[in-house]
Amino acid sequence: MSSGATGSYVTPIVRKLARDKGVDLSTVTGTGVGGRIRKQDVEAAAKAVEEARAAAAAAAPAAQAPAPAAKPASAKPEVDTTLRGSTEKMSRLRQVIAERMIDSLQTSAQLTTVVEVDVTRVAALRARAKNDFLAKNGTKLTFLPFFVQAATEALKAHPKINASIEGKNVTYHDVEHVGIAVDTPRGLLVPVVKNAGDLNIPGLAKRINDLAARTRDNKVNPDELSGSTFTITNTGSGGALFDTPIINQPEVAILGLGAIQRQPRVIKDADGGEVIAIRSVCYLALSYDHRLVDGADAARYLMTVKKRLEEGDFGGELGL
């Protein structure tokens, strides 16, 4: 068999090498005896082709070159130059917060119980209702009113959680004044939703959103920052799964709301079998004063809140 411009014999090894490197043997001039094509000739031809391609690419207009892939945004945090390396006196508000937190820990025997809650039904209900709710009530429908209502209803069933200790006296309140912790530029403040137990979801949403906005703008009245019988802190708004909040004295309990996440969970299907499904879940953390509240009391309260939220029966209050 012959190939190439000379028609000389090409060995099987050289022919295979030419196929592997994509070299057309008819274009190769052999340097072997009688013009025979050698391995070195094929390799030289392949190298020449690669060099020609590289030169052509380098000479092409820059506009024809493929655009570099966009780099993903860096997760590296920015350096806070306003506080880093500085020394300053605590603000009066920060001093008051510090004193109250230390006093709370020194006054009561505090511990925390945590439960997981499936809020898939609440999430679906809120998604359906939020646009009409905003148009009708002039305020946003967040998750917080659902949690506040469930927690407040549970306080009526478990009055030991809605109590205060002063000295050796315990007061079991017959109203539910719920403090809502609000993160402000000046520090943590706790405006109070008075008579929260008398409000429905729209009423709670309006009151909570109004108080939170005025608290951040430093327009809240002093009497709106006192008189709570129970406190709720939404640490999940910052992405935390849960924390162990410190009790707001002289109350005996505080409820922490964790971030709502989509997670796989084992649930019962329509036939009673077990299946894995994606659910919206979060953690509720109740810190309580063990001088009055036992672990069983805390668990019963949390399970009441959990059942109410998992049933998700709030549609009537939203006109659904």
N, C-alpha and C positions, 0 to 999 in steps of 0.2 A: 504494500500500500504506500502511496506517496502523498505528500502534502506540501504546502508552502510554495513560494515563488520559484524555487529551484526544482521542485518535484522530487526532492531527495527523501529518503526514508526517515520516518519519525518514530522513535521508540514509544512503546505504550506508556512508560513513566513520564516522558516529556509531554505526550498528548494529554494525560490526566492532569499534569501540572497546569497546562494551558487552560483546560476547562475550569479548574478550580479558581484560577486568577482572572478568568474572563478574557483571555488573550486569543485573538484570531490568528492562527498559525500562518494564514496566507499573507499576512502583513509582516511577518518576521523574517529577517535575513539571517541564515545560519552562519556561524563562524567555525563550525567543525570541519573535519576533513570532507572535501567534496561538497561543501556548503550545507552539511548536515546541521539541523537545529538542535542545540544543546539546552540543558536546563538553564544555564546562565543566560542564554539568549531570551528565553521566555521570561525569566525574572527581570531582566533589563527592560524588556518591552512593557511588562506590568508596571514597573517603577516609572517609566516614562509617561504612561497613561495617567498615573496618580499625580505626578508633578504637573501635568497639563491641566488636570481638573482643578488642582489647588490654585494654580496661577489664574485660571478663569474666574474662580470664585473671588479671589482677591481683587480682581479688576472690575467686578460687577459693581454698579452704583449702590451706595449705602441704603437707598430707599428700597431696594429690592431684597435686602437682607431681612430674614424673619425677625420680627420684633421679639425682644427678650421677654420671657415670662414674667408677669408681675409678681413681685415678692409679697408674701403674706404679711399682714400687719404684725409688727413685733409685739410680743406679750411682755416685753421688758417695761416695768413701770417707770414713770418719770420721777426724777429726783425732786423732792419738796424742799426748795431753797428758802422757804419762808420760816421754817422752824428748825431745820437741820443745823446743828452746831450753835444754837442760841440758848440763852437762859432768860427766863422771865418769871414774874410772880403770877401765881394762879389767879384767875379772875375770881371775883366774889361768888359767882354762880358755881364755878368749878370747886371752890372751897366748900360750899354748902353741899354739893353732890358728894364730895369725898367724905365729909363728916357724916352724912346720912348713910352712906354705904357701909362705912366702918361701924357706925352705931347699930345698923341693922344686923350685921354679922355677930356683933358682940352681945346683942340683946336676945336673939332667938336661935333655936336649934334648927338649922336649915338643911334640907336635903331635897333632891329632885327626883321625880318619877316621870318616865317618858313612855308614850305610846305612839304607834303608827296609825295614821288615819287615811282611808281611801276616800278622796274627795272628787272622784271622777264624775259623780252625778252633779255635784255643785259646780264643777268646772264646765260641764255641758250646759247646765242651766244658765250660768252667767254668760257664756258665749252667745246663747240664743237671745238673752234679754238685754245685754249691755247697750246696744245702740238705741233701742226704744226707751230704755231707762234714762239715758242721757237726755234724749229729746223731751221726755215727759217731766223729769225731775230737775233738770239743769245741773246735774252733778254726775260724776263717774260712778259706776258700779264696780268696786274692787272686790276682792275676796274677803277683806276684813269684816264687813258687816255680817257676813254669814257666820264667821267664827265668833264674833262678839255676841250675836244672838244665841248661838248654841251654848256658849259659855255662860251667858246670863241666865238662860232658862235652867241650866244645870245648877246654878247657884240657889235657885228657889227650891230645888229638890234636895240640895245638900248644903243647908245653911251653915254648917260648921266651916265651910270654905269661905263663906262671906261674913267673916267675923273679924273682930279686933281685940287685941289684948293690951290692956293698960294696967300695969302693976299686977295685981292678982285677980283682976276682974276681966271677964270675957263678955263682949257685946255681940250678940247675933243680930245682924242688921235685917230690917224688914223692907229695905230698899236696896237697889243695885246701882250704886254710883261707880261706874267703871272708868278707871284711869287708863289712858292710851299713851304709851311712851312714844315721844316724837323726837327724832334726831334733828337738832337745829345747829346753825353755825356757832351758837354760844354754848351748846352742850345739850344734854338730855333733859327734856322737860316732859311733864305728865299732865296734860289737860284732862279734865274729867267730864265724861258723858253722864250727866245727872239723870237719874231715873231711867237708865238704859233698859230695865226690865219692862217698861211700858211702851217701848218703841218697836216698830216693825222694821223690815229691811230698808225700805226707802227712808224712814225716819233716822235710822242709825247711819246710813250712808251720808245723808245731808249733815247730820250733827258731827260725825267724825271728820269728814272732809273740811268742813268749816273750821272746826277747832284746830285741826292740824295746820291748815293754811295760815290762820291768824297767829298760831304759836310760832311758826317759822318766821313770820313777818314781825314778830314782837308786838303784836296787837291784841294779845289775849289779856283778859282781866285777871287780877290776882285771885279773885274768888273762884275762877274757873280752873285754877291749878291746885285746888285743895278739896278735901271732903270725900275722896274716893274710899270705897269699901273693898275694892278688888282691882287688880291691875293686869293689863295685857300688854305684852311687848312683841312686836312683829320683827324679830331678828331675821326672819326669812327674806325680808325685803332686800337684804344685802347679800343673799345667797347662802347664809348659814343653814345647815341642816337642823341644828338645835343648839341651845346653850343651857346654862343653869342660872337663870336670872336671880337677882337678889331681891328679897321681899321689901316692899315699900311699907315701912312701919307707920302705924301700928297694925297694919293688915296681917293676915296669917297666910296669904298665898298670892302667887303671881304666875300667870300663864304665859309661856313663850311659844310663839308660832314659828315653825321652821319653814324653809323654802319648799314650795310645791314642785315635785319632779315627776317626769314620766318614767316609770320603771316597770319591768316585767314582774308580775305577781301570779300566784296560783289562786284561782277563784273557782266557784261552782258554776257550771253551765246550766242550761234550762232543764237538763235531765238529772241534775244532781251530781254529775261527774266533775272531776277536777281537770281544769285546763289552764294553760299559761296565757295571760293577756297583758297588754300594756295598760297601766292604770296611772292616774294622777294621785300621788301619795305625798304625805308630809308627816312630820313628827310634832307632837304637842308635848311640851315639857312643863310640868307643874312643880315649882319650888314652893315648899310649905313649911310652916312652923311646927316642928315635932312636939312642941310643948302642948299643943292642942290637937293637931291633926296627925293621925297615924297613917302608915302606908296604905292600909286597907281603905281608909277614908279617901285618900288621894286617888287610889285606883278606881274606886266606885265613881268618883266625880268625873275622872277622865273617860271612863267607859260610857258614861251618860252623854258626854260631849261627842265622843266618837260615834255612838249610835245615831245621834241626831244628824251629824254631818254626813255620815255614810248613807243614810236614808235619803238625804237631799230633798226633803219635802218642803221647799220654800216657794214653789211655783205660784201658789195662790196669792202671796204677797206681792208678786211681780206681775200679776195679771196673766199668768200662763196656765 
